[in-house]
Amino acid sequence: MQVKPRKLKKWKRILTEWAGNDYDKAVLTFAKRWAERMEGEFKGSFSHEVAARTKMEEISVEKLTNHMYCAAADLLVDVWVFGEELRQWHNIVRASNLSLAIRANVEGGVIYS
């Protein structure tokens, strides 16, 4: 998984801190596996199709709750080199309407609903 260079210290801290809690560990495991699968299938740039397909496959394996998935997406948005692209895709997929997705994407937020 390619971590943003400026986030390496934070990523290493998360790997240590989240390892002791089963909930956090499940979120972390999913986030790492999902990012690694997406990277393995990208052809040089972020792909919405790959993100969607691999998300569903990994969620079914990990048996995550909605909140756990959103927490993993939020983590990847922060530390992963494709985080911004993932955030924008995630918000469009998760938003109850397009105007909410656009607002979240403009403001830099991650939708948890």
C-alpha positions as CSV (number, residue, x, y, z in Angstrom):
1,M,0.0,0.0,0.0
2,Q,1.4,3.3,-1.1
3,V,1.3,5.8,1.9
4,K,1.6,9.5,1.3
5,P,5.1,10.4,2.3
6,R,4.0,13.1,4.7
7,K,1.7,10.6,6.4
8,L,4.2,7.8,7.0
9,K,4.8,8.6,10.7
10,K,1.0,8.7,11.3
11,W,0.6,5.4,9.4
12,K,3.2,3.7,11.5
13,R,1.6,4.9,14.7
14,I,-1.9,3.7,13.5
15,L,-0.4,0.2,12.7
16,T,0.8,0.0,16.3
17,E,-2.1,1.6,18.1
18,W,-4.9,-0.2,16.2
19,A,-3.4,-3.6,16.5
20,G,-4.6,-4.2,20.0
21,N,-8.3,-3.6,19.5
22,D,-10.4,-6.1,17.5
23,Y,-12.7,-3.5,16.0
24,D,-9.8,-1.2,14.9
25,K,-7.8,-4.1,13.7
26,A,-10.7,-5.2,11.4
27,V,-11.0,-1.7,10.0
28,L,-7.2,-1.5,9.5
29,T,-7.0,-5.0,7.9
30,F,-9.8,-4.1,5.5
31,A,-8.3,-0.8,4.6
32,K,-4.9,-2.3,3.8
33,R,-6.3,-5.2,1.8
34,W,-8.7,-3.0,-0.2
35,A,-5.9,-0.5,-1.0
36,E,-3.5,-3.2,-2.0
37,R,-6.1,-4.9,-4.2
38,M,-7.0,-1.6,-5.9
39,E,-3.3,-0.7,-6.5
40,G,-2.7,-4.2,-8.0
41,E,-5.5,-3.6,-10.5
42,F,-5.0,0.1,-11.3
43,K,-3.3,0.8,-14.6
44,G,-1.4,3.9,-13.6
45,S,-4.4,5.8,-12.2
46,F,-7.4,5.5,-9.9
47,S,-10.3,3.5,-11.3
48,H,-13.8,3.9,-10.0
49,E,-14.8,0.5,-11.4
50,V,-11.9,-1.2,-9.6
51,A,-12.7,0.6,-6.4
52,A,-16.3,-0.5,-6.5
53,R,-15.7,-4.1,-7.4
54,T,-12.9,-4.7,-4.9
55,K,-14.8,-2.9,-2.1
56,M,-17.7,-5.3,-2.4
57,E,-15.4,-8.4,-2.6
58,E,-13.4,-7.4,0.4
59,I,-16.4,-6.4,2.5
60,S,-18.0,-9.7,2.0
61,V,-14.7,-11.4,3.1
62,E,-14.2,-9.2,6.2
63,K,-17.9,-9.0,7.2
64,L,-17.7,-5.4,8.0
65,T,-20.4,-3.1,9.3
66,N,-21.3,0.1,7.4
67,H,-19.5,2.2,10.0
68,M,-16.3,0.0,9.8
69,Y,-16.3,0.4,6.0
70,C,-16.7,4.2,6.3
71,A,-13.9,4.3,8.9
72,A,-11.6,2.4,6.6
73,A,-12.4,4.7,3.7
74,D,-11.8,7.7,5.9
75,L,-8.4,6.3,6.9
76,L,-7.4,5.7,3.3
77,V,-8.5,9.2,2.3
78,D,-6.1,10.5,4.9
79,V,-3.0,8.3,4.4
80,W,-3.2,6.6,1.0
81,V,-1.6,8.2,-2.2
82,F,-5.0,7.7,-4.0
83,G,-6.9,9.1,-1.0
84,E,-8.4,12.1,-2.6
85,E,-9.6,10.2,-5.6
86,L,-11.1,7.6,-3.2
87,R,-12.8,10.3,-1.2
88,Q,-14.5,11.8,-4.2
89,W,-15.7,8.4,-5.5
90,H,-16.8,7.3,-2.0
91,N,-18.9,10.5,-1.5
92,I,-20.7,10.1,-4.8
93,V,-21.5,6.4,-4.0
94,R,-22.6,7.1,-0.4
95,A,-24.5,10.3,-0.7
96,S,-28.3,10.3,-0.6
97,N,-28.3,12.9,-3.4
98,L,-25.9,14.4,-5.8
99,S,-25.9,17.9,-4.2
100,L,-24.7,16.3,-0.9
101,A,-21.9,14.5,-2.7
102,I,-20.8,17.7,-4.5
103,R,-20.9,19.7,-1.2
104,A,-18.8,17.0,0.6
105,N,-16.3,16.8,-2.3
106,V,-15.9,20.6,-2.4
107,E,-15.6,20.9,1.4
108,G,-13.2,17.9,1.7
109,G,-15.4,15.7,3.9
110,V,-16.1,12.0,3.9
111,I,-19.8,10.9,4.0
112,Y,-20.5,8.3,6.7
113,S,-24.2,7.8,6.0
